[in-house]
Every structure is written in C-alpha cells, then in structure tokens.
C-alpha cells in the first residue's frame, strides 16, 4: 500500500501547486473566450496528434471515460507542459514561455468490468499583455486567470468488445482584465479593471468498441459527447481617471462601477474516431472533433470585432512498439508515437478565422522493473496570421507525463 500514501502526498502537492505555480498562457489569443486552451489530452494523446480513441491496460486515457474499462492496474497519471512561443505581427517578433501542470488523474479498475477515475485538469489559462500604439497614445491590455475542472468518472464493460463511460465535471475559475489608455502627453489616463468568478458543471459520455480480427489485429471505434452548460458568474468592474500631479502623485477619480451576476454559456462538444492496430505492436487512428463555439456566450466581454463559429479538429496519429516483451534490448520495449492535427479554432477576429496546425511525436520509456513509464511528447506548430491586427504564433511545446502503475485489492495467498 505504499503507492497509496505516495498518491495522497503527490495529490496534495499538485493541488497546492495548481493554484500557486501556474504561469498561464502568454498568448494574446488567451484574451478571448475563457482563456487559451491548455489541456488537449495526456502526453500519450498529444504525441499521437491528440487522439483519444486508443485505450490500453497501463495508461489512464483521461480524455475518454469509456477507456477506463481497458485499464488493468491502478494508474496515477501526471503531466507537465512547457510551451515556447514566437509571436509576430507587423511590428516585429516576441518570444515567451510558460510552464504548467497540465493534468492529474487517478484510474482504478474495480472488478473485471468496472473502472473508476478522478482528477484535476487546468482547462484554459491566460497571462497576456498586449500593446497597441497610435498617434494619440498607447492602449495596454493585461489579463490573467483561467478555467479548471475536477472530474469523477465511471465506466462499464457492457460486452466483451463494447464499453460505455460517463464523467461528471465541475468547472471553476476566474478572469481578470486590466485596460489602460495612456495618451502621448500622459497627464491623465484611464484605467479599467474587471474580475469574473465563475463555476458550473457538465457531463461527458463516451463509448468504445474494439473488434478483434485475425493475427491479433483489431479495429477500434470510439465516440463521445460533452454537454453544454451554463456557468454561474459574478462580475465586478470599475473605471478610473488617473491624473498625475506636478509632485509626482497620482489622483484617481472613479468614473463608473458595476457589480452583477449572470451566466457564461459553454458549448457542447462531440468527437468520433476510427483506428486499426495490432495488439502490443502498433496502432493508427483518425479522429474528428466538433465544438459548437457559436453557442459560446460571455455577457461581460463581447467585442464587436470577435465572432465564433463551429470549431473543428482533424487528428491523425499512432504508435509503434518494436518488441514490448524484449528482455535484452530496452529500446525495443519503448513505444514511439507520432501524429498531426489541423484545427479551425472557431474564433474569428476582424473577419479572419483563426486556424492551428501542428505535428507531434514522442516516446514512452518503460521502467526497468514494473509497468510504470515516463512519457515524452513534442508539438511543433503554427496558429493565426500576422496580417492586419492579428498575431501569428509559431510554437514548440514539450510535455512530460508520468504513468505509475500498481496492483491493488489482491488477496494474500500466504500469511
């Protein structure tokens, strides 16, 4: 039971770090919606282009509730992301980076047909600073905050080949925006500050069908749906006129103040995918994801130059394990992953749709003893355009995941 106490210790550390050590996303696109999306799956998922349709016995696939029935060991799955951005517009380039805990999940098989999971995921975040200059002065936009969820999952194996899972999700988060307008002759300037605290809940459902073929080959089919939800939100806002005196002091005059409650509408999401593989050897899959971003609504922040449409993602990826049971050659037991994705993010700025394309690769390194492994994943991609008032991002993301496995609930045969 030593792993139990390790799990409790790691859980406490991660939850405390989640609130204190998150950098947030430095991307200017985190200015929109509820922040920049920071969770796209576990490190194993990401290394295969974001595929969520695959499941095995030693990895907890957090993105697919039905996959829990394939898990044969108690699994603790932890991930850390490291993001490096090169942001360019018509004025030049700027480098930025962020380092965050990306997920924490615990999966437990209960009997032969039931799986239970729980965890914590930072879903989106923001930590941006945007400057816009003209002849009259400088506009500065700063923001921070994000959106996280706690989840509880259960899955049941209906037949030998078919599984179904359901997940309860509780979201919570906050956003802070500060806007400044500083004229060229800065005797006076305006400052606007707004805070939004929100929380809500939703459900995710998924099914997983695995059809065996000859020579240990199989076809894998999966589909899932996340319900739309309304987050309760509390909004505070104030605007001040700041006047600088000859003595160097600033005098603040309040121009307006607001304090109200409303709802943020979060859209539904659907995915489906198909894969083909050989047991413990290789797998290749294709997945389509659709998110109804046109239903997103934030009544406290609705710029006229921003619209939303259906967001879509097409992912292709897979893995190859040379010889999973090799005793002599360690690197033959490693699993090599690769993939690619293309996203229409659903965000339209100044009538220009924002797209995202990336290629991925990674490796799972097995422990010298036992079934635990270290997972490494890399993303290289590009988002947006550097025309007009837009920003183009070229990014390199490095993900580290730790998948710890152990057996529980085993009766002793010898006392």
C-alpha positions in Angstrom: 0.0 0.0 0.0 3.0 2.3 -0.2 1.7 3.7 -3.5 -1.5 4.8 -1.8 0.4 7.1 0.5 2.5 8.4 -2.4 -0.6 9.2 -4.3 -2.0 11.2 -1.3 1.2 13.1 -1.0 1.5 13.9 -4.7 -2.2 14.9 -4.8 -1.8 17.4 -2.0 1.4 18.9 -3.6 -0.2 19.1 -7.1 -3.4 20.8 -5.9 -1.4 23.4 -4.0 0.9 24.0 -6.9 -2.0 24.3 -9.3 -3.2 27.5 -7.5 0.3 28.9 -6.9 2.7 27.9 -9.6 0.7 28.1 -12.9 2.3 30.5 -15.4 -0.8 30.8 -17.6 -0.7 31.2 -21.3 1.2 34.2 -22.6 -0.6 34.0 -26.0 -2.6 37.1 -26.9 -5.4 34.7 -28.0 -5.9 33.9 -24.3 -7.6 37.4 -24.3 -10.7 35.7 -25.8 -13.2 33.2 -24.5 -12.2 31.8 -21.1 -8.5 31.8 -21.9 -6.2 29.8 -24.1 -6.9 26.0 -24.1 -4.2 24.3 -22.1 -5.4 20.7 -22.0 -5.6 18.7 -25.2 -5.1 15.2 -23.6 -2.4 13.3 -21.8 1.1 13.3 -23.0 0.4 10.0 -24.8 -2.6 11.5 -26.5 -0.8 14.7 -27.6 2.2 12.7 -29.1 -0.3 11.0 -31.4 -1.9 14.2 -32.7 -4.4 14.4 -29.9 -6.0 11.0 -30.5 -8.3 10.0 -27.6 -9.7 6.8 -29.2 -7.0 4.4 -28.1 -7.0 2.6 -24.7 -4.7 0.0 -23.1 -4.1 -1.6 -19.7 -1.3 0.6 -18.3 -2.3 4.2 -19.3 -5.3 6.2 -18.0 -6.8 7.9 -21.0 -8.3 10.9 -19.2 -10.0 12.2 -22.4 -12.1 9.1 -22.9 -14.3 7.9 -20.0 -15.1 4.5 -21.6 -11.3 3.7 -21.9 -11.3 3.1 -18.1 -12.6 -0.5 -18.7 -9.4 -1.4 -20.5 -7.2 -0.3 -17.5 -5.9 -3.4 -15.6 -3.8 -1.6 -12.9 -4.3 1.3 -10.6 -2.8 4.1 -12.5 -1.7 7.6 -11.5 -1.2 9.8 -14.5 0.5 13.2 -14.1 1.5 15.7 -16.8 3.6 18.9 -17.0 3.7 21.2 -20.1 6.4 23.6 -21.2 5.4 26.0 -24.0 7.6 28.3 -26.1 6.0 30.9 -28.4 7.4 33.1 -31.1 4.7 35.7 -31.6 5.0 38.0 -34.7 2.9 40.9 -36.1 3.6 43.8 -38.4 5.8 45.4 -35.8 8.2 42.5 -35.0 8.7 39.3 -33.1 8.5 38.5 -29.4 9.4 35.2 -27.5 7.5 34.0 -24.5 7.2 30.8 -22.5 5.0 29.1 -19.9 5.4 26.1 -17.7 2.3 24.5 -16.1 0.9 21.3 -14.5 -1.4 20.0 -17.3 -3.3 17.2 -15.7 -3.6 14.9 -12.7 -5.7 11.7 -12.9 -6.2 8.5 -10.9 -7.7 5.4 -12.5 -8.9 2.4 -10.6 -10.2 -0.9 -12.1 -12.9 -2.4 -9.9 -13.5 -6.0 -10.8 -13.3 -7.1 -14.4 -15.9 -4.8 -15.9 -15.9 -1.5 -14.0 -13.5 1.4 -13.9 -13.5 4.5 -11.7 -11.4 7.6 -12.2 -11.0 11.1 -10.8 -8.7 14.0 -11.2 -8.0 17.7 -11.7 -7.3 19.5 -15.1 -6.4 23.1 -15.8 -8.6 23.5 -18.9 -7.6 27.0 -20.1 -5.5 29.9 -18.9 -4.3 33.4 -19.7 -1.4 35.6 -18.7 -1.2 38.1 -21.6 -0.1 41.7 -22.1 -1.0 43.5 -25.4 0.2 46.9 -26.5 -1.4 49.0 -29.3 0.2 52.3 -30.2 -1.1 55.2 -32.3 -0.5 58.9 -32.6 -2.8 59.7 -29.6 -1.2 57.2 -27.2 -0.9 53.6 -26.1 -3.5 51.1 -25.3 -2.5 48.3 -22.9 -4.5 45.1 -22.2 -3.4 42.8 -19.5 -5.1 39.7 -18.2 -4.6 36.6 -16.1 -6.7 33.7 -14.8 -8.1 30.5 -16.1 -10.6 27.7 -16.0 -10.1 24.3 -14.3 -12.2 21.2 -13.7 -12.5 18.4 -11.2 -13.9 15.2 -12.6 -15.2 11.9 -11.4 -15.6 9.1 -14.0 -17.1 5.6 -14.1 -17.1 3.1 -16.9 -18.7 -0.3 -17.5 -17.9 -3.0 -20.0 -21.3 -3.9 -21.5 -20.0 -6.8 -23.6 -16.5 -8.3 -24.3 -16.0 -5.7 -27.1 -18.2 -2.7 -26.0 -17.7 -0.3 -23.1 -19.5 2.9 -22.0 -18.4 5.6 -19.7 -19.8 8.7 -18.1 -18.0 11.6 -16.4 -19.2 14.3 -14.0 -17.3 17.6 -14.5 -17.2 20.6 -12.1 -15.6 23.7 -13.5 -14.3 26.7 -11.6 -12.2 29.7 -12.4 -11.6 33.4 -12.6 -10.6 36.0 -15.2 -9.0 39.4 -14.5 -8.7 42.1 -17.3 -7.0 45.5 -16.9 -7.1 48.0 -19.7 -5.1 51.3 -19.8 -5.2 54.1 -22.2 -2.2 56.4 -21.8 -2.1 59.4 -24.1 1.1 60.7 -25.6 1.1 63.6 -23.2 0.4 61.5 -20.0 -1.0 64.0 -17.5 -4.2 61.9 -17.4 -5.1 58.4 -18.4 -7.9 55.9 -17.9 -7.8 52.5 -16.2 -10.5 49.8 -16.4 -10.4 46.7 -14.2 -12.8 43.8 -14.4 -13.0 40.5 -12.4 -15.1 37.4 -13.3 -15.5 34.5 -10.9 -17.5 31.5 -12.3 -18.3 27.9 -11.7 -20.6 25.3 -13.3 -21.0 21.6 -14.1 -21.4 19.4 -17.2 -21.3 15.7 -18.2 -19.2 13.7 -20.7 -20.3 10.4 -22.3 -18.3 8.1 -24.4 -18.4 4.7 -26.0 -15.5 2.4 -27.0 -15.9 -0.6 -29.4 -13.0 -2.9 -30.0 -13.5 -5.6 -32.7 -10.8 -8.4 -32.9 -9.5 -9.6 -36.2 -7.1 -12.4 -37.2 -3.4 -12.4 -36.2 -4.0 -10.2 -33.0 -5.2 -7.3 -35.1 -8.3 -5.2 -34.2 -10.5 -2.3 -35.2 -11.1 0.4 -32.6 -14.1 2.7 -32.8 -14.9 5.5 -30.3 -17.3 8.4 -29.9 -18.0 10.9 -27.2 -20.2 13.9 -26.3 -19.8 16.6 -23.7 -22.9 18.5 -22.7 -23.3 22.3 -23.0 -23.5 24.1 -19.6 -24.2 27.5 -18.0 -21.6 28.7 -15.6 -22.8 31.0 -12.8 -20.6 34.1 -12.9 -20.1 37.1 -10.7 -18.8 40.3 -12.4 -17.1 43.3 -10.9 -15.9 46.3 -12.9 -14.6 49.8 -12.3 -13.2 52.6 -14.4 -10.9 55.3 -13.1 -9.4 58.5 -14.5 -5.9 58.8 -13.2 -4.3 62.3 -13.1 -0.6 62.9 -12.5 0.3 65.9 -10.3 3.5 68.0 -10.6 4.6 66.5 -7.3 4.6 63.0 -8.9 1.4 61.7 -7.2 -1.5 60.1 -9.0 -5.1 61.1 -8.1 -7.7 58.5 -9.0 -11.3 59.6 -9.9 -13.9 56.8 -10.2 -15.9 57.2 -13.4 -18.1 54.0 -13.2 -18.6 50.8 -11.2 -20.6 47.6 -11.8 -21.3 44.6 -9.7 -23.7 41.9 -11.2 -24.4 38.2 -11.7 -25.1 36.4 -15.0 -24.3 33.2 -16.8 -21.5 32.2 -19.2 -22.6 29.7 -21.7 -20.1 26.9 -22.5 -20.7 24.9 -25.7 -21.3 21.2 -26.4 -18.5 19.1 -27.8 -18.6 15.9 -29.9 -15.9 13.6 -31.3 -15.7 10.3 -33.2 -12.8 8.2 -34.4 -11.6 5.0 -36.0 -8.4 3.1 -35.6 -6.7 -0.1 -36.7 -3.9 -1.9 -34.9 -2.0 -5.0 -33.7 -2.0 -5.9 -30.1 1.0 -4.5 -28.2 2.7 -3.6 -31.5 1.3 -0.7 -33.5 -1.8 1.4 -34.0 -3.0 4.0 -36.5 -6.1 6.2 -35.9 -8.1 9.1 -37.4 -10.4 11.3 -35.3 -12.8 14.2 -35.9 -13.8 16.7 -33.2 -16.5 19.3 -33.3 -17.3 22.1 -30.7 -20.2 24.4 -31.1 -18.4 27.6 -30.4 -21.2 29.7 -31.9 -23.1 28.9 -28.8 -20.4 30.4 -26.5 -21.6 33.5 -24.7 -19.8 35.7 -22.2 -22.2 38.6 -21.4 -19.4 40.6 -19.7 -16.9 40.5 -22.6 -18.3 40.7 -26.1 -16.1 42.7 -28.5 -17.8 43.7 -31.8 -14.8 42.5 -33.8 -15.0 39.0 -32.5 -17.3 36.2 -33.7 -17.5 32.5 -33.1 -18.3 29.6 -35.4 -18.2 25.8 -35.1 -14.7 24.7 -34.1 -13.4 21.5 -35.8 -10.3 19.4 -35.3 -9.0 16.6 -37.5 -6.3 14.4 -35.9 -4.2 11.6 -37.3 -1.7 9.6 -35.3 -0.5 6.3 -33.9 2.3 4.4 -32.2 4.8 1.6 -32.8 6.4 -0.8 -30.2 9.2 -2.9 -31.8 9.0 -5.7 -29.1 7.0 -5.0 -25.9 8.4 -8.1 -24.1 12.0 -7.8 -25.0 14.3 -8.8 -22.1 17.6 -7.9 -23.6 17.1 -4.7 -25.6 15.5 -1.8 -23.7 14.7 0.4 -26.7 12.7 -2.3 -28.3 10.3 -2.1 -25.4 9.8 1.7 -25.8 6.8 2.9 -27.6 7.3 5.6 -30.4 4.4 7.9 -31.2 3.7 10.5 -33.9 0.8 12.4 -35.4 -0.6 15.7 -36.8 -3.7 17.9 -36.4 -5.5 20.7 -38.1 -7.8 23.0 -36.1 -10.3 25.6 -37.1 -10.5 27.1 -33.6 -13.9 28.6 -34.1 -12.5 32.1 -33.3 -13.0 34.8 -35.9 -11.2 38.1 -35.4 -11.7 41.0 -37.8 -13.5 38.6 -40.1 -10.4 36.3 -40.2 -10.8 32.6 -38.9 -8.0 31.6 -36.7 -6.6 28.2 -37.6 -3.9 26.0 -35.9 -1.8 23.3 -37.5 0.8 21.1 -35.8 2.9 17.9 -36.0 3.6 15.8 -32.9 5.9 13.0 -31.8 7.0 11.3 -28.6 8.2 8.2 -26.8 7.0 6.2 -23.8 10.0 4.9 -21.8 9.2 1.8 -19.7 10.6 1.5 -16.2 13.4 -1.1 -15.8 11.0 -3.0 -13.5 7.3 -3.0 -13.3 4.8 -1.4 -15.7 5.2 2.3 -15.0 6.6 4.6 -17.7 7.8 8.0 -18.5 6.1 9.7 -21.4 7.6 12.5 -23.5 5.7 14.4 -26.2 6.6 17.3 -28.5 4.4 19.6 -30.6 5.6 22.0 -33.3 3.0 24.2 -35.0 1.6 27.5 -36.1 -1.5 29.4 -35.2 -3.1 32.6 -36.6 -1.8 35.1 -39.1 0.4 38.2 -38.9 -1.7 40.3 -41.2 -3.8 43.3 -40.2 -4.2 43.5 -36.4 -3.6 39.8 -35.9 -0.7 37.8 -34.4 0.9 34.7 -35.8 2.3 32.2 -33.3 5.0 29.6 -34.0 5.3 27.3 -31.0 7.2 24.4 -29.6 5.5 22.5 -26.8 7.3 20.0 -24.6 5.2 17.6 -22.5 6.3 15.3 -19.7 4.0 12.6 -18.3 4.4 10.1 -15.6 2.3 7.0 -15.6 2.6 5.0 -12.4 1.0 1.5 -12.2 0.4 -0.9 -9.3 -1.9 -3.7 -8.3 -4.4 -3.2 -5.5 -7.1 -5.4 -3.9 -5.1 -8.6 -4.3 -5.7 -11.2 -1.6 -2.7 -12.7 0.1 -2.3 -16.4 -0.6 0.4 -17.0 2.1 0.2 -15.3 5.6 
